[in-house]
Amino acid sequence: MAFPPQLKIAATYMRGGTSKGVFFKLDDLPQAAQTAGPARDKLLLRVIGSPDPYGKHTDGMGGATSSTSKTVILSRSERADHDVDYLFGQVSIDKPFIDWSGNCGNLTAAVGSFAISNGLVDAARIPENGVAVVRIWQANIQKTIIAHVPITNGEVQETGDFELDGVTFPAAEVQVEFMDPASDEDGQGGSMFPTGNVVDEFEVPGLGTLQATFIDAGIPTIFVNAADIGYTGTELQGAINENADALLMFEKLRAHGAVKMGLIDAIDEAAARQHTPKIAFVAPPADYVSSSGKPVNASDIDVLVRAMSMGKLHHAMMGTAAVAIATAAAVPGTLVNLAAGGGDRNAVVFGHPSGTLRVGAEAKKLNGEWTVTKAIMSRSARVLMEGWVRVPQS
């Protein structure tokens, strides 16, 4: 029996921050996959190698973790004052499912670089030497993001000495600004705290009532105190990911939190929305040893944060969750702010499993509602491989 040959699709494999994924230009995809729907999802699942009951992604480009099972589709933007439209797909490892409900803040650092290198940014906006300002429209969440991409001799500068905990080797620094991360699409605020409170009494069947901060900035996120769920905030991946009961507990917290935030109507809908909301736990500073063996001293950080991504403890911190951390830290009275010592602050250094990260946010209260104008962080990005990805035709 004869079988059709594989499809050959232009693609770039990139690292952005502590994530990596397969990047496509929209018009390089097969015609059926250029619009949202089953054909696109089926193609991208096969690119990554999902669903994989072995959990290895041996027959695809995925890395069998939430940080490395990602796809990105980019195109020139038709929106005023924007250069590129950025669509992100979080690919499930063991299920035939792609979650389009949120952004990947880490891969955002690679979007500007890819856009410049692939002709999606007008040449007049790219200096011969200096920094190119790339205006990104994040299509998943309808937000504007600004990437500051270093340029040398007219080309993207990828190498450098910027070190990022969670990434083994240094590279060039890319500053990313998430503009109005808690505003609605029309730029109006008021939705940063979906419940209307900076701290809520959060009742979860079987777990009791605990305090929680529900925030929608960068990505919908639920913060709880580490001590309330039996942790210290210094945990590494093994302490959570090798404990089936812990994973079930976090998913229960996440599902009930999603209902409380109004993201879903019923608990059983959470399974089809794995990427959002995120669930994270916080604690005051403490000494610990990171996953690389590097000591992290309590005096070097403001707060401890651990976050779950696609059902597992993240090895570092999702970029979008870092935006939520920065924003929550800037608002007095949230659990993140209180764990960091309380008071007014426009930046915070937090400890995560791989080390530390500094993030900043500008928050203010207008007409009784908290708003944030932007959140800022630094990441790095580079091309790992470029050419074509091969995909068996169905």
DAGI-V960383 format. One record per backbone hydrogen bond with DSSP energy under -0.5 kcal/mol. CO is the residue of the C=O (numbers start at 1). NH is the residue of the N-H. If there is no record, write none. Layout:
BEGIN
[[CO;NH] [CO;NH]]
END
This chain:
BEGIN
[[7;9] [7;391] [9;389] [11;387] [12;14] [12;23] [13;384] [13;385] [14;21] [15;382] [16;19] [19;16] [21;14] [21;23] [22;72] [23;12] [24;74] [25;28] [25;29] [26;29] [30;33] [31;34] [37;41] [38;42] [39;43] [40;44] [41;45] [42;46] [43;47] [44;48] [45;49] [45;50] [47;61] [48;62] [51;53] [52;55] [57;60] [65;68] [66;69] [67;20] [68;63] [69;91] [70;22] [71;89] [72;24] [73;87] [74;26] [75;85] [79;82] [83;77] [84;137] [85;75] [85;87] [86;139] [86;140] [87;73] [89;71] [89;91] [90;99] [93;52] [95;97] [97;92] [98;100] [99;90] [103;105] [104;108] [105;109] [106;109] [107;110] [107;111] [108;111] [108;112] [110;114] [111;115] [112;116] [113;117] [114;118] [115;120] [115;121] [116;119] [122;125] [123;126] [125;127] [128;154] [130;151] [132;134] [132;149] [133;135] [134;136] [134;147] [135;83] [135;84] [136;138] [136;145] [137;86] [137;139] [138;142] [138;143] [143;138] [144;179] [145;136] [145;147] [146;177] [147;134] [147;149] [148;150] [148;175] [149;132] [150;157] [151;130] [152;155] [155;152] [156;158] [158;172] [162;171] [164;167] [171;162] [174;379] [175;148] [176;178] [176;377] [177;146] [177;179] [178;181] [178;375] [180;183] [181;218] [182;191] [184;187] [188;184] [192;194] [192;216] [193;196] [200;202] [200;212] [201;203] [202;204] [202;210] [204;207] [204;208] [208;204] [210;202] [211;225] [212;200] [212;214] [213;215] [213;223] [215;217] [215;221] [217;219] [219;217] [220;277] [220;278] [221;215] [221;223] [222;280] [223;213] [224;282] [225;228] [225;229] [226;229] [226;231] [227;230] [236;239] [236;240] [237;240] [237;241] [238;242] [240;243] [242;244] [243;247] [244;248] [245;249] [246;250] [247;251] [248;252] [249;253] [250;254] [251;255] [252;256] [253;257] [254;258] [255;259] [256;260] [257;261] [258;263] [258;264] [259;262] [266;269] [267;270] [269;272] [270;273] [274;310] [278;222] [279;308] [280;224] [281;306] [282;226] [283;304] [288;290] [288;296] [290;293] [294;290] [295;297] [296;288] [297;300] [298;301] [303;351] [304;283] [306;281] [307;314] [308;279] [309;312] [312;309] [316;353] [318;322] [319;323] [320;324] [321;325] [322;326] [323;327] [324;328] [325;329] [326;330] [327;331] [328;331] [330;332] [331;334] [334;338] [335;339] [336;340] [337;342] [338;341] [346;361] [348;350] [348;359] [349;302] [349;303] [350;357] [351;305] [352;355] [353;291] [355;352] [356;165] [357;350] [359;348] [360;376] [361;363] [362;373] [362;374] [364;366] [364;371] [366;369] [369;366] [370;190] [371;364] [372;182] [373;180] [374;362] [375;178] [376;360] [377;176] [379;174] [380;17] [382;15] [385;13] [387;11] [389;9] [391;7]]
END
